[in-house]
Amino acid sequence: MKKERAELVEKNHPKLSVRTQCELLEVPRSSLDYRPVGESEEDRELMRLMDEIYLIDPCIGTRRLVKVLERDHGRKVNRKRLRRLRREMGLETIWCRPRNTSAPDKGHRKYPYLLGSMEVKRPDQAWCADITYVPMSRGHAYLCVVMDWYSRKVLCWR
């Protein structure tokens, strides 16, 4: 849109100066003489490397890509630069979503939600329980908690 308006500016207009024309067309004067610069040889080489890495691992993001380029190819590159080049190349990270641990197995029975429309108005009217997986430095543990639904107080845990 601005490019089209910039083309309307006449350098040798008999009555209006270039500055006035730019103000009327709402075009910055600096954009009249702008000539786009192509990618540098270094950027093209980086884009080629990024393309190779992306074909091997499409789940790699810019943070890991910085480390891979430095470790394997001896290139110290800014993350913002990689993000810009990826955007120009149209490369997007494929997100590997974590598996839902609460997904029921097809063979398991599904129990109905018993509290449905019941309004919990006092302590000890309804309790709830939850089991949580806790990763630790040497393996993992499970935390089981029983809570009061009204006060959210932990009644017991193991």
SULQUIDA-V347653 format. One record per run of one state. SS is the DSSP state (H for helix, E for strand, - for the rest). FROM is the first residue (numbers start at 1). LEN is the number of residues. If there is no record, write none. Layout:
# SULQUIDA-V347653
ss-><SS,SS>
from-><FROM,FROM>
len-><LEN,LEN>
This chain:
# SULQUIDA-V347653
ss-><-,H,-,H,-,H,-,H,-,H,-,H,-,E,-,E,-,E,->
from-><1,2,8,18,26,29,32,41,57,62,74,79,90,127,137,139,149,154,158>
len-><1,6,10,8,3,3,9,16,5,12,5,11,37,10,2,10,5,4,1>
